[in-house]
Amino acid sequence: LLRVLTLSNNVALIDEYESAIPQELKSQLQKIYFSIITASLESRADRSNYRLNAQLLKKMLGRYDKAATITFTNLLRDRYKLRKALLEELSMIPNA
């Protein structure tokens, strides 16, 4: 199932089957989300896309490894530091 979710690269599909993934594989599922977010930010640079990705990251804070989510968000802040709208949307995610 994890392999299918990886290949699908679809957040809605992952959300639907997330509960079927064993707890010990949640970190791999979190990495799938990270790759989807990165690809999304690379493909579309607009406020609505930024908002959707920031909301997904905020949702991940409660479901997955909080430290990994914050670290990833900080990497995004550094990588896209010239995208002020993205930084505004990511402000809802703590820095540490």
C-alpha positions as CSV (number, residue, x, y, z in Angstrom):
1,L,0.0,0.0,0.0
2,L,2.8,2.4,0.9
3,R,4.4,1.8,-2.6
4,V,1.1,2.6,-4.3
5,L,0.7,5.8,-2.3
6,T,4.3,6.7,-3.2
7,L,3.6,6.2,-6.9
8,S,0.3,8.0,-6.8
9,N,1.7,11.2,-5.5
10,N,-1.9,12.2,-4.5
11,V,-2.6,13.8,-1.2
12,A,-6.3,12.9,-1.2
13,L,-5.5,9.3,-1.8
14,I,-2.9,9.3,0.9
15,D,-5.4,10.9,3.3
16,E,-7.9,8.2,2.5
17,Y,-5.6,5.3,3.2
18,E,-3.5,6.8,5.9
19,S,-5.2,4.9,8.7
20,A,-4.2,1.6,7.0
21,I,-0.5,2.4,7.3
22,P,1.1,0.8,10.4
23,Q,2.6,3.3,12.9
24,E,6.2,2.1,12.2
25,L,5.8,3.2,8.6
26,K,4.4,6.7,9.3
27,S,7.9,8.3,8.9
28,Q,8.0,7.0,5.3
29,L,4.5,8.4,4.7
30,Q,5.7,11.7,6.1
31,K,8.5,11.7,3.6
32,I,6.0,11.1,0.8
33,Y,4.1,14.2,1.9
34,F,7.4,16.1,2.0
35,S,8.2,15.2,-1.6
36,I,4.7,16.1,-2.7
37,I,5.0,19.5,-1.1
38,T,8.4,20.1,-2.6
39,A,7.1,19.2,-6.1
40,S,4.1,21.4,-5.6
41,L,6.2,24.4,-4.7
42,E,8.5,23.8,-7.6
43,S,5.6,23.6,-10.1
44,R,3.3,26.5,-8.9
45,A,4.3,29.8,-7.3
46,D,1.0,31.3,-6.2
47,R,-0.6,32.2,-2.9
48,S,-3.3,29.5,-3.1
49,N,-0.7,26.8,-3.6
50,Y,1.3,28.2,-0.7
51,R,-1.7,28.2,1.5
52,L,-2.6,24.6,0.7
53,N,0.9,23.4,1.4
54,A,1.1,25.3,4.7
55,Q,-2.2,23.9,5.8
56,L,-0.9,20.4,5.0
57,L,2.2,21.0,7.0
58,K,0.1,22.3,9.9
59,K,-2.0,19.2,9.8
60,M,1.2,17.1,9.8
61,L,2.3,18.6,13.0
62,G,-0.3,16.7,14.9
63,R,-0.1,13.4,13.0
64,Y,3.6,12.9,12.3
65,D,7.0,13.6,13.8
66,K,6.7,17.2,14.9
67,A,10.4,17.8,14.8
68,A,10.8,16.5,11.3
69,T,7.9,18.6,10.1
70,I,9.4,21.7,11.7
71,T,12.8,20.9,10.3
72,F,11.4,20.4,6.8
73,T,9.4,23.7,7.1
74,N,12.6,25.5,8.1
75,L,14.4,24.1,5.0
76,L,11.5,25.4,2.8
77,R,11.8,28.8,4.5
78,D,15.5,28.9,3.7
79,R,15.2,27.5,0.2
80,Y,12.4,29.9,-0.8
81,K,13.4,32.9,1.2
82,L,12.6,35.3,-1.7
83,R,9.0,34.1,-1.9
84,K,7.4,36.5,0.7
85,A,3.9,35.1,0.2
86,L,5.1,31.6,1.0
87,L,7.0,32.8,4.1
88,E,3.8,34.5,5.2
89,E,1.8,31.2,4.8
90,L,4.5,29.2,6.6
91,S,4.4,31.6,9.5
92,M,1.7,29.4,11.0
93,I,4.3,26.6,11.5
94,P,6.7,27.1,14.5
95,N,10.4,27.7,13.8
96,A,11.5,25.3,16.6
